[in-house]
Amino acid sequence: MKKLWMVVLALVVLAGAVALSQQGMPGSLTVTSEKRNPWTNLKLNNDPDAFQFAIVSDRTGAHREKVFSRAVARLNLLQPEFVISVGDLIEGGRKERAKLEAEWQEFDSYVNKLTMPFFYIPGNHDVGAKESDALWRERFGRRWFHFVYRDVLFLCLNSDDGSAGNIGNEQLAYAKQVLADNKDVRYTLVYIHKPIWTGDIKKNGWGAVEESLGNRAYTVFCGHVHRYRKFVRNGRNYYQLATTGGGSKIRGIPFGEFDHIVWVTMKKEGPIFTNIMLDSVLPDDLKVPESDEKGKVTKRGKTLPVRPVVYHNGVPVVGAYVTLRPQEVGKGAAADGITEGDGSFMPSTYAAYDGLEVGVYRVAVTLRRP
């Protein structure tokens, strides 16, 4: 009799499981599974601990028209949980207060259209001058801050603290305390405008930040240079982003010059980073978003198209990065290029492959890794 009751109980439990599978739980997948099925598996990629957000790069430094405002429209199509910047949001600098306020009003008119939060981080254009720094404090208060979301620490720093490319003592103490208070988070993301680890890290404060980061899992993001580059330091990835409208010759991936956002998917095992080119994000009607955003008009000299050739011991140098700087400081503009298969290259001064201004140049050739 006891064995019979156990069999009956097992059948009841099995029947309940079948009924549950047919009806489905709220938010679950309901499907009839057979011996053979037209799918690979039913393990949905819906980890409740995962989340997604976006990073935008430099908007200013001779910004180009309509790029950033269209990026906002495209972010609303992508629907991240929030957006975070790496600074240089306005042209800024030493200007009258009214002009600085007008630039912030213009910028805010764009980010206020986002359907998710936007986190401001200061760049040198935003706080590098005394006038712009004072206005930042009035508008936003803190110039460095942090937050924790789903057990991930976001540490947002200011690389123009007191002087250019520097983290001051007060900010450094703050960063150390935040890292000490959040030593057990599953991951840490650091945001700072300038790649100050390329300078003297003992003097500018970055060495102390890295020491405080220790052996935790972390990634660093910056902007400023307007060229995409990946660094590896202490076994961690440091990303220097390109632009989201900032001044650029836009020569594409070989030069690291493109308008993009970084899409971050935070998983249990760590973040996944994806570069999304702005031009690739379009609505269902395939129309480019409308925009009345104006760019900054810059003074440009007259350039002439040329194609120099680089040789070493009589052999063309392939894939080298060439910079040309006017021999007389303050006269003319610098140019650069990358040599092709025959050692030749097309210099760019103000725009992609526009040539050189008339003058005498100092030339530097840097061999790049394959």
GIRA-V199759 format. One record per residue. N is the residue number from 0. RES is the residue in three letters. PHI is phi in radians with two decimals (NA if undefined). PSI is psi in whole degrees, 0 to 359 (none if undefined). D_LAST is the distance of its C-alpha to the last C-alpha in Angstrom with 1 decimal. Layout:
[[N & RES & PHI & PSI & D_LAST] [N & RES & PHI & PSI & D_LAST]]
This chain:
[[0 & MET & NA & 319 & 77.3] [1 & LYS & -1.08 & 320 & 74.5] [2 & LYS & -1.12 & 321 & 72.2] [3 & LEU & -1.10 & 317 & 73.2] [4 & TRP & -1.08 & 322 & 72.4] [5 & MET & -1.14 & 321 & 68.9] [6 & VAL & -1.14 & 316 & 68.2] [7 & VAL & -1.08 & 316 & 69.5] [8 & LEU & -1.08 & 318 & 67.4] [9 & ALA & -1.10 & 320 & 64.3] [10 & LEU & -1.14 & 320 & 65.0] [11 & VAL & -1.10 & 315 & 65.6] [12 & VAL & -1.08 & 317 & 62.3] [13 & LEU & -1.11 & 318 & 60.5] [14 & ALA & -1.09 & 320 & 62.3] [15 & GLY & -1.10 & 320 & 61.2] [16 & ALA & -1.15 & 320 & 57.6] [17 & VAL & -1.11 & 316 & 57.8] [18 & ALA & -1.09 & 319 & 59.5] [19 & LEU & -1.11 & 321 & 56.8] [20 & SER & -1.14 & 323 & 54.1] [21 & GLN & -1.26 & 319 & 55.9] [22 & GLN & -1.38 & 323 & 56.6] [23 & GLY & 1.39 & 148 & 53.4] [24 & MET & -1.57 & 158 & 52.9] [25 & PRO & -0.97 & 126 & 52.2] [26 & GLY & 1.44 & 1 & 48.5] [27 & SER & -1.63 & 168 & 48.0] [28 & LEU & -1.51 & 127 & 46.9] [29 & THR & -2.00 & 117 & 50.0] [30 & VAL & -2.73 & 149 & 49.5] [31 & THR & -1.55 & 120 & 51.5] [32 & SER & -1.76 & 132 & 49.6] [33 & GLU & -2.06 & 186 & 50.7] [34 & LYS & -1.09 & 320 & 49.9] [35 & ARG & -2.11 & 136 & 47.2] [36 & ASN & -2.40 & 147 & 45.3] [37 & PRO & -1.49 & 54 & 42.9] [38 & TRP & -2.76 & 161 & 40.3] [39 & THR & -1.36 & 314 & 37.9] [40 & ASN & -2.89 & 175 & 39.6] [41 & LEU & -2.05 & 25 & 41.4] [42 & LYS & -1.52 & 89 & 39.5] [43 & LEU & -1.13 & 145 & 38.8] [44 & ASN & -1.47 & 67 & 35.9] [45 & ASN & -2.32 & 47 & 38.3] [46 & ASP & -1.03 & 122 & 38.0] [47 & PRO & -1.13 & 343 & 40.5] [48 & ASP & -1.49 & 351 & 38.4] [49 & ALA & -1.47 & 150 & 35.4] [50 & PHE & -2.66 & 165 & 35.0] [51 & GLN & -2.31 & 140 & 32.8] [52 & PHE & -2.58 & 173 & 32.2] [53 & ALA & -2.20 & 152 & 30.1] [54 & ILE & -2.10 & 133 & 28.4] [55 & VAL & -1.91 & 151 & 28.5] [56 & SER & -1.83 & 197 & 26.6] [57 & ASP & -0.99 & 131 & 27.8] [58 & ARG & -1.70 & 334 & 30.5] [59 & THR & -2.01 & 194 & 31.4] [60 & GLY & 1.45 & 66 & 30.4] [61 & ALA & 1.13 & 56 & 31.6] [62 & HIS & -1.14 & 152 & 31.6] [63 & ARG & -1.72 & 148 & 31.7] [64 & GLU & -1.16 & 144 & 34.7] [65 & LYS & 1.24 & 358 & 35.2] [66 & VAL & -1.32 & 304 & 31.8] [67 & PHE & -1.15 & 317 & 32.8] [68 & SER & -1.07 & 323 & 36.2] [69 & ARG & -1.25 & 329 & 34.8] [70 & ALA & -1.07 & 322 & 32.4] [71 & VAL & -1.06 & 313 & 35.6] [72 & ALA & -1.07 & 323 & 37.1] [73 & ARG & -1.28 & 325 & 34.0] [74 & LEU & -1.10 & 323 & 34.1] [75 & ASN & -1.15 & 332 & 37.7] [76 & LEU & -1.26 & 322 & 36.7] [77 & LEU & -1.36 & 332 & 34.2] [78 & GLN & 1.02 & 57 & 36.8] [79 & PRO & -1.21 & 167 & 34.9] [80 & GLU & -1.27 & 329 & 37.4] [81 & PHE & -2.83 & 169 & 36.5] [82 & VAL & -2.20 & 139 & 34.0] [83 & ILE & -2.27 & 147 & 32.6] [84 & SER & -1.87 & 172 & 31.1] [85 & VAL & -2.09 & 21 & 28.9] [86 & GLY & 1.64 & 179 & 31.2] [87 & ASP & 1.04 & 70 & 31.7] [88 & LEU & -1.73 & 329 & 34.2] [89 & ILE & -2.16 & 165 & 36.4] [90 & GLU & -1.18 & 320 & 36.0] [91 & GLY & 1.04 & 216 & 38.5] [92 & GLY & 1.54 & 197 & 38.8] [93 & ARG & -1.49 & 89 & 42.1] [94 & LYS & -2.27 & 166 & 44.3] [95 & GLU & -1.12 & 148 & 47.8] [96 & ARG & -0.95 & 318 & 48.3] [97 & ALA & -1.05 & 322 & 49.4] [98 & LYS & -1.23 & 320 & 46.1] [99 & LEU & -1.10 & 317 & 44.1] [100 & GLU & -1.08 & 321 & 46.3] [101 & ALA & -1.12 & 322 & 45.9] [102 & GLU & -1.16 & 319 & 42.1] [103 & TRP & -1.18 & 322 & 42.4] [104 & GLN & -1.09 & 320 & 45.0] [105 & GLU & -1.10 & 312 & 42.6] [106 & PHE & -1.08 & 314 & 39.8] [107 & ASP & -1.09 & 330 & 42.2] [108 & SER & -1.12 & 335 & 43.5] [109 & TYR & -1.45 & 306 & 40.2] [110 & VAL & -1.21 & 338 & 39.4] [111 & ASN & -1.21 & 348 & 43.1] [112 & LYS & -1.49 & 351 & 42.5] [113 & LEU & -1.15 & 144 & 40.2] [114 & THR & -1.65 & 16 & 42.0] [115 & MET & -2.54 & 165 & 40.5] [116 & PRO & -1.11 & 151 & 40.2] [117 & PHE & -2.17 & 130 & 37.8] [118 & PHE & -1.84 & 121 & 36.9] [119 & TYR & -1.45 & 136 & 36.5] [120 & ILE & -2.25 & 135 & 34.3] [121 & PRO & -1.37 & 137 & 34.7] [122 & GLY & -1.94 & 179 & 32.2] [123 & ASN & -1.14 & 330 & 33.0] [124 & HIS & -1.21 & 335 & 34.4] [125 & ASP & -1.53 & 325 & 36.7] [126 & VAL & -2.37 & 5 & 38.0] [127 & GLY & -1.19 & 333 & 36.7] [128 & ALA & -1.78 & 156 & 40.0] [129 & LYS & -1.03 & 320 & 43.4] [130 & GLU & -1.15 & 314 & 44.8] [131 & SER & -1.25 & 326 & 42.0] [132 & ASP & -1.11 & 317 & 41.9] [133 & ALA & -1.10 & 320 & 45.7] [134 & LEU & -1.21 & 323 & 45.5] [135 & TRP & -1.00 & 313 & 42.8] [136 & ARG & -1.08 & 323 & 45.2] [137 & GLU & -1.19 & 321 & 48.1] [138 & ARG & -1.45 & 318 & 46.3] [139 & PHE & -2.11 & 351 & 44.2] [140 & GLY & 1.31 & 257 & 45.5] [141 & ARG & -1.17 & 144 & 42.8] [142 & ARG & -1.81 & 356 & 39.5] [143 & TRP & -2.58 & 148 & 38.1] [144 & PHE & -2.87 & 177 & 39.1] [145 & HIS & -2.62 & 162 & 38.2] [146 & PHE & -2.66 & 159 & 39.3] [147 & VAL & -2.10 & 129 & 39.1] [148 & TYR & -2.35 & 122 & 38.9] [149 & ARG & 0.87 & 46 & 39.2] [150 & ASP & 1.18 & 24 & 38.5] [151 & VAL & -2.05 & 129 & 35.2] [152 & LEU & -1.58 & 128 & 35.3] [153 & PHE & -1.90 & 112 & 34.0] [154 & LEU & -1.90 & 115 & 33.9] [155 & CYS & -1.96 & 116 & 33.7] [156 & LEU & -2.01 & 169 & 33.5] [157 & ASN & -2.05 & 118 & 34.1] [158 & SER & -1.60 & 6 & 31.6] [159 & ASP & -2.18 & 57 & 34.2] [160 & ASP & -1.70 & 96 & 37.1] [161 & GLY & 1.57 & 316 & 39.3] [162 & SER & -2.62 & 166 & 36.6] [163 & ALA & -1.14 & 136 & 33.2] [164 & GLY & 1.12 & 44 & 30.4] [165 & ASN & -2.50 & 147 & 32.9] [166 & ILE & -1.98 & 116 & 34.6] [167 & GLY & -1.29 & 171 & 38.3] [168 & ASN & -1.09 & 318 & 40.5] [169 & GLU & -1.11 & 315 & 42.3] [170 & GLN & -1.15 & 321 & 39.1] [171 & LEU & -1.10 & 318 & 37.7] [172 & ALA & -1.09 & 321 & 40.9] [173 & TYR & -1.09 & 311 & 40.8] [174 & ALA & -1.06 & 317 & 37.2] [175 & LYS & -1.07 & 318 & 38.2] [176 & GLN & -1.18 & 318 & 41.4] [177 & VAL & -1.07 & 315 & 39.7] [178 & LEU & -1.15 & 323 & 37.2] [179 & ALA & -1.18 & 321 & 40.2] [180 & ASP & -1.30 & 342 & 42.3] [181 & ASN & -2.20 & 45 & 39.6] [182 & LYS & -1.31 & 343 & 38.2] [183 & ASP & -1.83 & 10 & 38.9] [184 & VAL & -1.14 & 158 & 37.1] [185 & ARG & -1.32 & 337 & 34.8] [186 & TYR & -2.78 & 155 & 31.8] [187 & THR & -2.25 & 133 & 31.2] [188 & LEU & -2.09 & 127 & 29.3] [189 & VAL & -1.96 & 133 & 29.1] [190 & TYR & -2.13 & 130 & 29.0] [191 & ILE & -2.67 & 147 & 28.9] [192 & HIS & -1.25 & 308 & 28.2] [193 & LYS & -1.69 & 146 & 26.2] [194 & PRO & -1.38 & 70 & 23.2] [195 & ILE & -1.25 & 353 & 25.6] [196 & TRP & -1.23 & 349 & 23.7] [197 & THR & -1.47 & 354 & 21.7] [198 & GLY & -1.77 & 204 & 25.1] [199 & ASP & -1.47 & 97 & 27.8] [200 & ILE & -1.24 & 343 & 28.3] [201 & LYS & -1.30 & 327 & 31.5] [202 & LYS & -1.58 & 325 & 33.1] [203 & ASN & -1.56 & 359 & 31.9] [204 & GLY & 1.66 & 345 & 32.8] [205 & TRP & -1.17 & 325 & 29.5] [206 & GLY & -1.01 & 321 & 29.7] [207 & ALA & -1.21 & 325 & 33.0] [208 & VAL & -1.12 & 313 & 31.8] [209 & GLU & -1.08 & 321 & 29.1] [210 & GLU & -1.08 & 321 & 31.8] [211 & SER & -1.26 & 330 & 34.0] [212 & LEU & -1.15 & 326 & 31.5] [213 & GLY & 1.06 & 224 & 31.4] [214 & ASN & -1.72 & 9 & 30.3] [215 & ARG & -1.14 & 163 & 31.0] [216 & ALA & -1.38 & 122 & 28.6] [217 & TYR & -2.69 & 162 & 27.3] [218 & THR & -2.43 & 147 & 24.6] [219 & VAL & -2.07 & 140 & 24.5] [220 & PHE & -2.16 & 141 & 24.1] [221 & CYS & -2.53 & 180 & 24.3] [222 & GLY & -2.40 & 237 & 24.0] [223 & HIS & 1.36 & 312 & 25.0] [224 & VAL & -1.45 & 342 & 21.9] [225 & HIS & 1.18 & 25 & 21.8] [226 & ARG & -2.44 & 135 & 18.1] [227 & TYR & -1.30 & 135 & 16.6] [228 & ARG & -2.74 & 144 & 14.6] [229 & LYS & -1.96 & 126 & 14.6] [230 & PHE & -1.87 & 153 & 15.7] [231 & VAL & -2.17 & 117 & 16.8] [232 & ARG & -2.29 & 133 & 20.0] [233 & ASN & 0.96 & 31 & 22.6] [234 & GLY & 1.29 & 12 & 21.0] [235 & ARG & -2.04 & 152 & 21.5] [236 & ASN & -1.55 & 134 & 19.5] [237 & TYR & -2.12 & 123 & 20.0] [238 & TYR & -1.93 & 125 & 19.3] [239 & GLN & -1.75 & 112 & 19.5] [240 & LEU & -1.41 & 162 & 20.8] [241 & ALA & -1.43 & 247 & 20.7] [242 & THR & -2.40 & 158 & 24.2] [243 & THR & -2.23 & 60 & 27.3] [244 & GLY & 1.92 & 347 & 28.9] [245 & GLY & -1.16 & 165 & 28.0] [246 & GLY & -0.96 & 129 & 27.3] [247 & SER & -2.88 & 151 & 24.0] [248 & LYS & -1.44 & 349 & 22.9] [249 & ILE & 0.85 & 61 & 21.6] [250 & ARG & -1.70 & 6 & 18.8] [251 & GLY & 1.64 & 189 & 17.3] [252 & ILE & -1.04 & 319 & 14.4] [253 & PRO & -0.97 & 329 & 11.6] [254 & PHE & -1.72 & 356 & 13.7] [255 & GLY & 1.19 & 26 & 14.9] [256 & GLU & -1.98 & 105 & 18.4] [257 & PHE & -2.85 & 159 & 20.7] [258 & ASP & -1.62 & 127 & 24.0] [259 & HIS & -2.69 & 171 & 24.1] [260 & ILE & -2.20 & 158 & 25.8] [261 & VAL & -1.84 & 125 & 24.7] [262 & TRP & -1.72 & 123 & 26.8] [263 & VAL & -1.98 & 125 & 27.5] [264 & THR & -1.94 & 114 & 29.3] [265 & MET & -1.59 & 115 & 30.8] [266 & LYS & -1.90 & 172 & 31.6] [267 & LYS & -1.01 & 319 & 33.4] [268 & GLU & -1.45 & 359 & 30.3] [269 & GLY & 2.30 & 177 & 28.4] [270 & PRO & -1.44 & 152 & 26.9] [271 & ILE & -2.02 & 125 & 24.8] [272 & PHE & -1.88 & 132 & 22.9] [273 & THR & -2.28 & 128 & 22.4] [274 & ASN & -1.50 & 123 & 21.4] [275 & ILE & -1.96 & 117 & 24.0] [276 & MET & -1.25 & 133 & 23.8] [277 & LEU & -1.02 & 320 & 27.2] [278 & ASP & -1.13 & 345 & 27.8] [279 & SER & -1.51 & 353 & 27.6] [280 & VAL & -1.78 & 111 & 30.6] [281 & LEU & -2.36 & 150 & 33.9] [282 & PRO & -1.29 & 181 & 37.4] [283 & ASP & -1.15 & 338 & 39.3] [284 & ASP & -1.56 & 2 & 40.6] [285 & LEU & 1.11 & 19 & 37.0] [286 & LYS & -1.61 & 139 & 38.2] [287 & VAL & -1.20 & 133 & 36.1] [288 & PRO & -0.98 & 143 & 38.0] [289 & GLU & -1.20 & 150 & 40.5] [290 & SER & -2.79 & 143 & 39.8] [291 & ASP & -2.05 & 16 & 41.6] [292 & GLU & -1.16 & 127 & 39.1] [293 & LYS & -1.63 & 150 & 38.9] [294 & GLY & -1.68 & 174 & 35.9] [295 & LYS & -1.59 & 125 & 36.1] [296 & VAL & -1.40 & 125 & 36.8] [297 & THR & -1.98 & 149 & 34.9] [298 & LYS & -1.35 & 130 & 35.9] [299 & ARG & -2.25 & 138 & 33.7] [300 & GLY & -1.42 & 172 & 34.1] [301 & LYS & -1.42 & 130 & 34.1] [302 & THR & -1.99 & 156 & 30.8] [303 & LEU & -2.15 & 136 & 30.4] [304 & PRO & -1.21 & 129 & 27.7] [305 & VAL & -2.45 & 163 & 25.8] [306 & ARG & -2.43 & 86 & 22.7] [307 & PRO & -1.22 & 165 & 21.8] [308 & VAL & -2.25 & 138 & 19.6] [309 & VAL & -1.91 & 126 & 17.5] [310 & TYR & -2.11 & 152 & 18.1] [311 & HIS & -2.37 & 118 & 17.6] [312 & ASN & 0.94 & 40 & 20.4] [313 & GLY & 1.40 & 2 & 21.1] [314 & VAL & -1.95 & 134 & 17.7] [315 & PRO & -1.05 & 137 & 15.9] [316 & VAL & -1.61 & 122 & 12.8] [317 & VAL & -1.83 & 137 & 10.2] [318 & GLY & 1.26 & 22 & 8.1] [319 & ALA & -1.59 & 149 & 10.0] [320 & TYR & -1.65 & 124 & 12.0] [321 & VAL & -2.03 & 128 & 15.7] [322 & THR & -2.03 & 141 & 18.7] [323 & LEU & -2.19 & 117 & 22.3] [324 & ARG & -2.05 & 137 & 25.2] [325 & PRO & -0.94 & 135 & 28.8] [326 & GLN & -1.10 & 324 & 30.3] [327 & GLU & -1.63 & 115 & 33.4] [328 & VAL & -1.04 & 134 & 32.8] [329 & GLY & 1.53 & 356 & 34.2] [330 & LYS & -1.92 & 114 & 34.2] [331 & GLY & 1.43 & 181 & 32.0] [332 & ALA & -2.08 & 153 & 28.8] [333 & ALA & -1.34 & 159 & 25.2] [334 & ALA & -2.44 & 168 & 22.5] [335 & ASP & -2.71 & 172 & 18.8] [336 & GLY & -3.05 & 172 & 16.3] [337 & ILE & -2.16 & 129 & 12.8] [338 & THR & -1.24 & 145 & 13.0] [339 & GLU & -1.70 & 194 & 13.1] [340 & GLY & -1.08 & 332 & 13.2] [341 & ASP & -1.71 & 10 & 16.3] [342 & GLY & 1.49 & 355 & 15.2] [343 & SER & -1.53 & 162 & 17.5] [344 & PHE & -2.65 & 159 & 17.3] [345 & MET & -1.90 & 107 & 19.9] [346 & PRO & -1.17 & 150 & 20.8] [347 & SER & -2.19 & 128 & 22.1] [348 & THR & -1.85 & 301 & 25.0] [349 & TYR & -1.94 & 328 & 26.9] [350 & ALA & -2.43 & 173 & 25.6] [351 & ALA & -1.03 & 118 & 22.8] [352 & TYR & 1.02 & 35 & 22.6] [353 & ASP & -1.50 & 357 & 26.1] [354 & GLY & 1.65 & 203 & 25.7] [355 & LEU & -2.16 & 152 & 27.1] [356 & GLU & -1.34 & 155 & 30.5] [357 & VAL & -1.15 & 130 & 32.5] [358 & GLY & 2.88 & 184 & 32.1] [359 & VAL & -1.90 & 133 & 30.6] [360 & TYR & -2.15 & 150 & 27.2] [361 & ARG & -1.64 & 128 & 25.3] [362 & VAL & -1.95 & 134 & 21.7] [363 & ALA & -2.17 & 134 & 18.8] [364 & VAL & -2.07 & 125 & 15.3] [365 & THR & -2.09 & 121 & 12.4] [366 & LEU & -1.30 & 134 & 9.2] [367 & ARG & -1.80 & 153 & 6.4] [368 & ARG & -1.19 & 144 & 3.8] [369 & PRO & -1.07 & none & 0.0]]
